[in-house]
């Protein structure tokens, strides 16, 4: 199994070096694809030292396009047969990788989501963020006849073949519902595992906003009926 880890990055100078060191320390990745989405805070200068260092690949967007666009760029260049998405903000811990990969390695799943709501230790989540997440996950289950607990999780792992032929369009945080909607319509084997979670608040650099929840809701409704 060749594992490609995609790390979308935008203005994360305070955390990006630490997260990349943690990812590399796991020694599981065939390649670590870093996509900088137009950072202006000095993140790019930090990434420069990884540009010619194995197993890293650094790709730079000329302008900020959004998390979804960064992930799509990563998917275009990743060469692994299994893909893992890793946020750069230290909310998700790479020590979870063995548990995330296990269902795929054992052949019982094609897609694995790391769920923040299955009982693993976590810091308290901002209340309205949790409410929005619960509502979006409920709508996902109603529309796509599933029983997910955390549709919006940043930890998504999947076999490359799962997305072959799927056209992903999302540029922003609506990547999560678009990806989920389209794989559920394909009836792939999806598995959830509990993960620890260390959420940031807005003073610490959290970027997702309430308007992103409305865009996610629209994406879930739209992709139920169109591709």
C-alpha positions in Angstrom: 0.0 0.0 0.0 1.3 3.4 -1.0 -0.1 6.2 1.2 -0.3 9.8 0.0 -1.0 12.4 2.6 -2.4 15.7 1.4 -1.9 18.7 3.6 -3.9 21.8 2.5 -2.3 24.9 4.1 -3.3 28.5 4.3 -1.7 31.0 6.7 -0.5 28.4 9.2 3.0 29.7 10.1 2.5 28.9 13.8 1.6 25.3 13.2 2.7 24.0 9.8 6.2 23.0 10.8 5.0 21.1 13.8 2.3 19.2 11.9 4.7 18.3 9.1 7.2 17.0 11.6 4.5 14.9 13.3 3.3 13.5 10.0 6.8 12.5 8.9 7.5 11.0 12.3 4.8 8.4 11.7 6.9 7.0 8.8 3.8 5.7 7.0 3.6 8.1 4.0 5.0 7.3 0.5 4.6 11.0 -0.1 3.4 14.1 1.8 1.8 16.5 -0.6 1.7 20.1 0.8 -0.6 22.5 -1.1 -0.2 26.1 0.0 -3.3 28.0 -0.9 -1.8 31.5 -1.3 -0.5 32.1 2.2 0.6 35.6 3.0 1.8 35.3 6.7 5.2 33.7 6.1 4.0 30.1 5.8 5.6 29.8 2.3 9.0 30.8 3.6 8.7 27.9 6.1 7.6 25.5 3.4 10.6 26.4 1.2 12.9 24.1 3.2 10.6 21.1 2.5 10.4 21.7 -1.3 13.4 19.5 -2.1 13.2 17.1 0.9 11.8 13.6 0.6 9.0 12.5 1.1 7.6 16.1 0.8 6.2 17.7 -2.3 5.3 21.4 -2.1 2.8 23.0 -4.5 2.0 26.7 -4.4 -1.3 28.3 -5.4 -0.7 31.8 -6.8 -3.8 33.1 -5.0 -6.1 31.9 -2.2 -8.8 29.7 -3.7 -10.1 27.7 -0.6 -9.5 24.4 1.2 -11.4 22.4 -1.4 -9.3 23.8 -4.2 -6.1 22.9 -2.4 -7.3 19.4 -1.8 -8.3 19.0 -5.4 -4.8 20.1 -6.5 -3.3 17.6 -4.1 -5.5 14.8 -5.5 -4.3 15.6 -9.1 -0.7 15.0 -8.2 -0.9 12.4 -5.5 0.4 9.0 -6.7 -0.6 6.7 -3.8 -3.3 4.1 -4.0 -4.6 5.3 -0.6 -5.1 9.0 0.2 -5.3 10.6 3.6 -6.3 14.3 4.2 -4.5 16.1 7.0 -5.3 19.6 8.2 -2.4 21.8 9.1 -3.8 23.4 12.2 -3.0 20.7 14.9 -6.6 19.9 15.5 -6.1 16.4 14.2 -3.3 14.2 15.5 -1.3 12.0 13.1 -0.9 9.4 15.8 -4.5 8.4 14.7 -3.1 7.1 11.4 -2.9 3.4 12.3 -6.5 3.3 13.4 -7.6 5.2 10.4 -5.8 2.9 8.0 -6.7 -0.4 9.6 -10.2 -0.9 8.1 -8.7 -0.3 4.6 -5.7 -2.5 5.2 -8.0 -5.3 6.5 -10.2 -5.0 3.4 -13.4 -4.1 5.2 -13.7 -0.5 4.0 -13.0 1.7 1.0 -13.4 5.0 2.9 -12.7 5.7 6.5 -13.8 8.8 8.4 -12.3 9.8 11.8 -15.3 10.7 14.0 -15.0 13.3 16.7 -18.2 12.0 18.3 -17.6 8.3 19.0 -16.1 8.7 22.5 -12.4 9.5 22.0 -10.9 12.2 24.2 -11.3 15.7 22.9 -11.3 19.3 23.9 -14.7 21.0 24.1 -16.0 22.2 20.8 -17.6 25.6 20.2 -21.3 25.0 20.8 -22.7 26.4 17.6 -20.1 24.7 15.5 -21.1 21.4 17.1 -24.8 22.2 16.5 -24.1 23.0 12.8 -22.1 19.8 12.5 -24.8 17.6 14.0 -27.5 19.2 11.8 -25.4 18.7 8.6 -24.6 15.1 9.5 -28.3 14.4 10.2 -29.3 15.9 6.8 -26.6 13.8 5.2 -28.0 10.6 6.7 -31.6 11.5 5.7 -30.7 12.4 2.1 -28.2 9.5 1.5 -29.6 6.8 3.8 -26.6 6.4 6.1 -25.7 6.6 9.8 -22.6 8.7 9.9 -21.8 10.5 13.1 -19.4 13.1 11.7 -19.7 14.1 8.1 -17.6 17.3 8.5 -14.6 15.6 9.9 -11.2 16.6 8.5 -9.9 13.1 8.6 -10.9 11.3 5.5 -9.0 8.3 4.2 -9.9 6.5 1.0 -8.7 4.2 -1.8 -7.8 6.2 -4.9 -10.2 4.1 -7.0 -13.1 5.4 -5.0 -12.8 8.9 -6.6 -11.9 7.8 -10.1 -14.6 9.2 -12.4 -15.9 11.6 -9.7 -15.8 15.2 -10.6 -15.1 17.3 -7.5 -15.9 21.0 -7.9 -15.8 22.5 -4.4 -13.3 25.3 -3.7 -14.0 26.0 -0.1 -15.2 24.1 3.0 -18.1 22.6 1.0 -15.5 20.0 -0.1 -16.6 17.8 2.9 -20.3 17.6 2.0 -19.6 17.3 -1.8 -17.1 14.4 -1.2 -19.4 12.7 1.2 -22.5 13.0 -1.0 -20.7 11.7 -4.1 -19.1 8.7 -2.4 -22.4 7.7 -0.6 -24.2 7.8 -4.0 -21.6 5.3 -5.2 -22.5 2.9 -2.3 -18.9 2.4 -1.3 -18.0 0.7 2.0 -17.5 3.5 4.5 -16.3 3.0 8.1 -15.9 5.4 11.0 -13.3 5.2 13.8 -13.1 7.4 16.9 -10.4 10.0 17.0 -9.2 12.5 19.5 -9.8 16.2 18.6 -8.1 19.4 19.7 -10.3 22.3 18.3 -9.1 25.8 18.0 -11.2 28.9 18.6 -11.3 31.9 16.3 -8.7 33.7 18.4 -6.3 30.8 17.6 -6.9 31.0 13.9 -10.0 28.9 13.2 -11.2 29.8 9.7 -14.6 28.1 9.2 -17.6 30.4 9.6 -21.4 30.0 9.9 -21.8 30.9 6.3 -19.8 27.8 5.4 -22.5 25.7 7.1 -25.2 27.2 4.8 -22.9 26.4 1.8 -22.5 22.9 3.1 -26.3 22.4 3.4 -26.8 23.6 -0.2 -24.1 21.2 -1.4 -25.8 18.3 0.3 -29.1 19.1 -1.3 -27.7 19.9 -4.7 -25.6 16.8 -5.0 -28.5 14.5 -4.0 -30.0 15.2 -7.4 -27.1 16.2 -9.6 -23.4 15.3 -10.1 
